Amino acid sequence: MTTPRPTKRTMSMPVIAATTAALPAVVLSSLAVAQPATAAPAPLQRKIPATLAAAMQAQAAQKAAVIPAQSVASTLPSALRPMAPSTPDTYKIVRGDTISAIAYRFNLDTNDLLRLNNLTATTIIYPGQTIKLTGSAPKPAQPAPAPAAPAPATNAAATYTVVPGDTLSAIAAKHGVPLSSIFSWNNLSGSSIIYPGQKIKVSGGGTAPAPSAPAPATPAAPSPALANTGSYTIKAGDTLSAIASRLGVSLSALMSANNVTATTVIYPGQKLTVPGSGALQPAGDTKPLVPSTFLGFTYPPAVVSSANENKALLNASPVPSRAEMKTIVADTARRMGVSPSLALAFAEQESGFDQRAVSPANAIGTMQVIPSSGQWASDLVGRKLNLLDPYDNATAGVAIIRALIATSKDLDTAIAGYYQGQYSVSKYGMYDDTKRYVESIKARQRTFG
């Protein structure tokens, strides 16, 4: 699906609860209150009431059969309680999971589970990821009382380099120090923004100055190194507001200088113009993540722009490994009635099982499906597919393969249709590069059995 050809047109036991609130006094015709053993009375011939009034009178006469509410047990006997599910040491995330749902399923505390895995409430989890369910979770650090007169430390302070997804509270918990100390040692607060690559002090040795008398407030001078560069290269985890704050410029000025808005997608490696500095570099002089040309063909700017946005989104998102994508593709093919070896051959040929792959033609993910073909695949399976989702991406690719096989005269023509487009193959025949593609797919299929 990476070809520069015209757009493809191819077609346990149930839970039991018994409480006085849940079980009010009820007439149970099949139960009898235990009585002392006596001679069994002769069966009574019950007459069916002829009128509603007679039926109500007959019901009132049966009060002895009513079980008083106070006699109903308020707790379930232990012998009837459902067995609690055993908690494994680890658990592999599947689609639709959330940390809170996993904690509920295994009767765990959500906060303990987050701490056990060094996660936060906003951390993204993904299918195939393994988390721990048992073990000792670090307890939240309690702020230590500030000493009356701390003496200057002489030993060097330990530091930690921030990585994407870090928070100050997680860093404090990881190093077993109070969050308030992290704030103090680094001159930060609860609203401070941290960024990947930043050094955070995680001990107070030799770095935290003793409190002194407050000095007259003076405006902080911007960093000369940043003020004179004229541009800034975006790193993973950056946001426009964080960049503006670190560079000492207003967010509106930064957006205006780069012709972007608050909803514009930025990506690692992109260069931004820093307003108010010398030797400004034009905002357009940036190296895109996806080039505009491929195999001698230049693609329209709108297509390349969309490809760059999709590439940036995939770069910023957790995706399965190549080995995990291989399993996803094979499982999807089996479920949809397509030869797994054939689907694997397409995935390897198209992307090498790389879900972050995006071509200049905006072919997305492992199966390299362009948006128009993705819409067709959505129609084939009866639901909207998101090509950025690894499972939907595999589903789209396999659905197209299945449809091409069903509507082509032979397998070679079906394979060619995935690359060149079924309509183009039927009208013009296979191009030379298409023929090479078909042979490559067939060779790869043999390696997958």
C-alpha positions in Angstrom: 0.0 0.0 0.0 3.0 2.3 -0.3 3.0 2.6 -4.1 2.8 6.0 -5.7 0.1 4.6 -8.1 -3.4 6.0 -8.2 -5.6 5.6 -5.2 -6.8 2.0 -4.7 -10.4 1.3 -5.6 -10.5 -2.4 -4.9 -13.3 -3.6 -3.6 -17.8 -19.1 38.6 -20.3 -19.2 40.6 -22.8 -16.3 40.6 -22.6 -13.6 43.3 -25.3 -14.2 46.0 -26.3 -11.5 48.4 -29.0 -11.7 51.1 -29.7 -8.7 53.4 -32.7 -7.4 55.2 -32.9 -4.7 52.6 -32.6 -7.0 49.6 -35.0 -9.7 51.0 -38.1 -8.2 52.6 -40.8 -10.4 54.1 -42.1 -12.5 51.2 -44.8 -15.2 51.1 -43.0 -18.4 49.8 -45.6 -21.0 48.9 -42.9 -23.7 48.5 -41.4 -23.2 51.9 -42.7 -24.0 55.4 -41.6 -22.8 58.8 -40.3 -25.7 60.8 -42.9 -27.1 63.3 -42.6 -29.7 66.1 -43.0 -33.2 64.8 -46.6 -34.3 64.9 -48.8 -36.6 63.0 -49.0 -35.5 59.5 -52.4 -33.8 58.9 -54.6 -34.8 56.0 -54.0 -32.9 52.8 -56.3 -29.9 52.6 -58.4 -29.4 49.5 -57.7 -25.8 48.4 -60.6 -24.1 46.8 -59.8 -21.6 44.0 -61.4 -18.2 45.0 -64.1 -17.2 42.6 -63.7 -13.5 43.0 -60.9 -10.9 43.6 -62.3 -10.1 47.1 -62.3 -13.8 48.0 -58.7 -14.2 46.8 -57.6 -11.2 49.0 -59.4 -12.8 52.0 -57.6 -16.1 51.3 -54.3 -14.3 51.2 -54.9 -12.5 54.5 -55.6 -15.9 56.1 -52.1 -17.1 55.2 -50.1 -14.8 57.4 -48.7 -17.7 59.3 -46.7 -18.5 56.2 -45.0 -15.1 56.0 -41.3 -15.1 57.0 -40.7 -12.1 59.4 -38.1 -9.7 58.0 -36.1 -9.9 61.3 -35.5 -13.6 60.8 -33.8 -13.2 57.5 -30.0 -13.5 57.8 -28.2 -10.2 57.2 -25.0 -11.9 56.1 -24.3 -14.7 53.6 -23.1 -17.9 55.2 -19.4 -18.4 54.5 -20.1 -21.8 52.8 -22.1 -20.0 50.2 -19.8 -17.0 49.5 -18.2 -17.0 46.1 -14.6 -17.9 45.9 -12.4 -14.9 45.5 -10.2 -15.0 42.4 -6.6 -15.8 43.0 -4.2 -12.9 42.2 -1.4 -13.8 39.8 2.0 -12.2 40.1 1.7 -10.4 36.7 -1.0 -9.6 34.2 -0.8 -8.9 30.5 -2.9 -5.9 29.3 -5.6 -6.6 26.7 -7.7 -4.2 24.7 -10.1 -2.2 26.8 -8.3 -2.7 30.1 -7.8 0.1 32.6 -5.8 0.1 35.8 -8.9 0.7 37.9 -10.7 -2.2 36.2 -7.8 -4.5 36.7 -7.5 -3.5 40.4 -11.3 -4.1 40.9 -11.1 -7.5 39.2 -8.4 -8.8 41.5 -9.6 -6.9 44.6 -6.6 -4.6 44.7 -6.3 -0.9 45.5 -5.9 1.2 42.4 -3.4 3.6 44.0 -1.3 0.7 45.3 -1.3 -0.9 41.8 -0.2 2.4 40.3 2.7 2.7 42.8 3.7 -0.9 42.4 4.2 -0.4 38.6 5.5 3.2 38.9 2.5 4.5 37.0 0.3 7.6 37.4 -3.4 8.1 36.7 -2.5 9.6 33.3 0.0 7.0 32.2 -1.0 5.2 28.9 -1.1 1.4 29.0 -1.3 -0.7 25.9 -2.2 -4.2 24.9 0.6 -6.7 25.4 2.2 -4.7 28.3 2.8 -6.7 31.4 2.2 -5.2 34.9 2.9 -6.5 38.4 -0.1 -7.4 40.6 1.9 -8.6 43.7 4.8 -7.2 45.5 5.6 -4.3 47.8 4.4 -1.0 46.5 6.4 2.0 47.9 4.3 4.0 50.3 3.6 7.6 49.5 6.3 9.8 51.0 5.2 12.1 53.8 6.7 15.5 53.9 9.4 15.7 56.5 9.4 18.6 59.0 11.8 21.3 57.9 14.8 21.6 60.2 15.1 24.8 62.2 18.4 25.8 60.6 19.7 23.5 57.9 23.4 23.6 57.5 24.9 23.8 54.0 25.7 20.3 52.7 29.2 19.7 51.3 28.7 16.4 49.5 27.5 16.3 45.8 23.8 15.9 45.2 22.4 12.9 43.3 20.5 13.8 40.2 17.9 12.0 38.0 17.3 12.6 34.3 13.6 13.1 33.4 12.2 10.7 30.8 8.8 11.0 29.0 5.9 10.2 31.3 7.7 11.2 34.5 6.0 13.3 37.2 7.6 14.9 40.2 5.6 12.8 42.6 6.7 9.6 40.8 10.3 10.7 40.9 10.0 11.4 44.6 8.4 8.0 45.2 11.0 6.2 43.1 13.9 7.7 45.1 12.1 7.4 48.5 12.2 11.1 49.3 9.4 13.5 50.2 7.9 15.5 47.3 8.4 18.7 49.3 12.1 18.0 49.3 12.2 17.6 45.5 10.4 20.9 45.3 12.9 22.6 47.7 16.1 21.1 46.2 15.1 22.1 42.6 13.3 25.4 43.3 10.0 23.9 41.9 6.4 23.9 42.9 3.3 21.8 42.2 2.6 23.8 39.0 6.2 23.5 37.6 6.6 21.9 34.2 9.3 19.3 33.8 10.6 17.9 30.5 12.6 14.9 29.2 16.3 15.4 29.6 16.0 17.8 32.5 18.1 17.0 35.6 16.3 16.7 38.9 18.1 16.7 42.2 17.0 13.8 44.3 19.2 14.5 47.3 20.1 17.6 49.2 23.9 17.2 49.2 25.8 20.4 48.4 23.0 22.0 46.4 20.3 23.3 48.6 21.4 26.7 50.0 20.4 27.6 53.5 17.5 30.1 53.8 18.6 33.7 53.9 16.9 37.0 54.4 14.6 37.8 51.4 16.3 40.0 48.8 14.5 42.6 46.8 12.7 41.0 43.9 14.3 41.5 40.5 13.2 40.3 37.1 15.0 37.0 36.2 17.2 37.5 33.2 16.6 35.1 30.3 19.3 32.4 29.6 21.8 34.0 27.1 22.3 30.6 25.5 18.6 30.3 24.7 18.0 33.9 23.9 20.7 34.1 21.2 20.0 30.8 19.4 17.0 32.0 17.4 15.5 28.5 17.3 14.5 25.6 19.4 14.5 21.9 18.5 11.5 20.1 19.9 12.1 17.0 22.1 9.8 14.1 23.0 7.3 15.2 25.6 7.5 18.9 24.8 4.4 21.2 24.6 4.2 24.7 23.3 3.4 26.1 26.7 6.3 24.3 28.3 8.7 25.5 25.6 7.5 29.1 26.0 7.9 28.9 29.8 11.5 27.6 29.5 12.5 30.1 26.9 11.0 33.0 28.8 8.6 34.1 26.0 4.9 34.4 26.0 2.9 31.5 24.5 1.0 33.8 22.2 4.3 35.2 20.8 5.8 31.7 20.3 2.6 30.6 18.4 2.6 33.8 16.3 6.2 33.5 15.4 5.7 30.0 14.1 2.2 30.4 12.6 0.8 27.6 14.8 -2.2 27.4 17.2 -2.8 25.6 20.5 -4.1 22.6 18.6 -1.2 22.3 16.1 0.6 18.9 16.3 4.3 19.3 17.1 6.8 16.5 16.9 10.4 15.7 18.1 13.0 17.1 15.8 10.9 20.0 14.6 12.5 23.5 14.9 10.6 26.5 16.3 11.5 30.1 15.9 12.2 31.8 19.2 10.7 35.4 19.1 12.6 38.3 20.4 16.1 36.9 19.7 18.7 37.7 17.1 19.3 35.9 13.8 15.8 34.3 13.7 15.5 31.2 11.6 12.3 31.0 9.5 9.8 28.6 11.1 9.4 26.8 7.8 13.0 25.6 7.8 12.3 22.4 9.5 13.1 18.8 8.5 9.8 16.9 8.2 9.4 13.5 9.7 8.0 12.2 6.3 9.6 13.5 3.1 7.5 14.7 0.2 9.1 12.4 -2.5 9.3 8.7 -2.9 10.7 6.7 -5.8 10.9 9.8 -7.9 7.3 10.9 -7.2 6.4 14.0 -5.4 3.2 13.9 -3.4 0.7 16.8 -2.8 1.5 19.0 0.2 -1.9 18.2 1.9 -1.1 14.5 1.7 2.4 14.9 3.0 1.2 17.2 5.8 -1.4 14.6 6.9 1.4 11.9 6.7 3.6 14.0 9.0 0.7 14.5 11.5 0.1 10.7 11.6 3.8 10.0 12.0 4.0 12.5 14.9 1.0 10.9 16.6 2.5 7.4 16.2 5.9 8.6 17.5 4.3 10.0 20.6 2.2 6.9 21.3 3.1 3.5 22.7 2.9 0.9 20.0 3.5 -2.9 20.1 7.0 -4.2 19.3 7.7 -5.7 15.9 7.4 -9.2 17.4 4.0 -8.3 19.0 2.8 -6.9 15.7 3.7 -10.1 14.0 1.5 -12.0 16.5 -1.3 -9.5 16.1 -1.3 -9.8 12.3 -1.2 -13.6 12.4 -4.0 -13.8 14.9 -6.1 -11.4 12.9 -5.6 -13.3 9.7 -6.7 -16.6 11.4 -9.8 -15.0 12.8 -10.7 -13.5 9.4 -10.1 -16.7 7.4 -7.0 -15.5 5.6 -3.7 -17.5 5.4 -1.5 -16.2 8.2 1.6 -16.7 6.2 0.2 -14.5 3.4 -0.8 -11.7 5.8 2.6 -11.9 7.5 4.3 -11.6 4.1 2.4 -8.4 3.3 3.2 -6.9 6.8 6.9 -7.7 6.5 7.1 -6.4 2.9 5.2 -3.2 3.6 6.7 -2.1 6.9 8.8 -4.8 8.6 6.0 -5.0 11.2 6.6 -1.4 12.2 3.4 0.2 13.4 5.1 3.7 13.4 5.8 3.5 9.6 4.1 6.2 7.5 4.9 6.8 3.8 4.7 10.1 1.8 1.5 8.8 0.3 0.1 8.7 3.9 0.1 4.9 4.0 -0.1 4.2 7.7 1.2 1.5 10.1 2.2 -2.1 9.8 -0.1 -2.9 6.8 0.6 0.5 5.1 -3.1 1.3 4.5 -3.9 4.8 3.0 -7.0 6.5 4.5 -9.2 5.9 1.4 -8.5 2.2 1.5 -9.0 2.3 5.3 -12.5 3.6 4.7 -13.2 0.8 2.2 -11.9 -1.7 4.8 -14.2 -0.2 7.4 -17.1 -0.8 5.0 -15.9 -4.4 4.5 -15.9 -5.2 8.3 -18.9 -3.1 9.2 -17.3 -0.7 11.7 -15.1 2.4 11.6 -11.4 1.4 11.7 -8.7 3.6 13.2 -5.5 3.0 11.2 -3.3 4.4 14.0 -4.6 1.6 16.3 -2.4 -1.5 15.8 -5.3 -4.0 15.9 -7.5 -2.0 13.6 -4.5 -1.5 11.2 -4.1 -5.3 11.0 -7.8 -5.7 10.5 -7.9 -3.2 7.7 -4.9 -4.9 5.9 -6.3 -8.4 6.2 -9.8 -7.3 5.2 -8.4 -5.8 2.0 -6.3 -9.0 1.3 -9.4 -11.1 1.8 -11.5 -8.9 -0.6 -8.8 -8.9 -3.3 -8.5 -12.7 -3.2 -12.3 -13.1 -3.4 -12.6 -10.7 -6.4 -9.4 -11.5 -8.4 -8.9 -14.2 -11.0 -5.9 -15.6 -9.2 -3.6 -15.0 -6.3 -0.9 -13.1 -8.3 -3.6 -10.6 -9.4 -4.8 -10.2 -5.8 -1.3 -9.5 -4.5 -0.7 -7.0 -7.3 -4.0 -5.2 -6.4 -2.7 -4.5 -2.9 0.3 -2.7 -4.3 -0.9 -1.2 -7.6 -4.6 -1.1 -7.0 -7.1 -3.6 -8.4 -8.6 -1.1 -10.9 -5.2 -0.1 -12.2 -4.1 -3.8 -12.6 -7.3 -4.6 -14.5 -6.9 -1.7 -16.9 -3.2 -1.5 -17.4 -1.9 -4.8 -16.3 1.0 -5.3 -13.8 3.8 -2.7 -14.0 7.4 -4.0 -13.8 7.7 -3.0 -10.1 4.4 -4.6 -9.4 5.6 -7.9 -10.8 8.7 -7.7 -8.5 6.4 -6.9 -5.6 4.3 -10.0 -6.3 7.4 -12.3 -6.4 8.6 -10.8 -3.2 5.3 -11.4 -1.4 5.3 -15.0 -2.6 8.9 -15.6 -1.5 8.2 -14.1 2.0 5.1 -16.2 2.3 7.2 -19.4 1.8 9.4 -18.3 4.7 6.4 -18.1 7.0 5.2 -21.6 6.1 
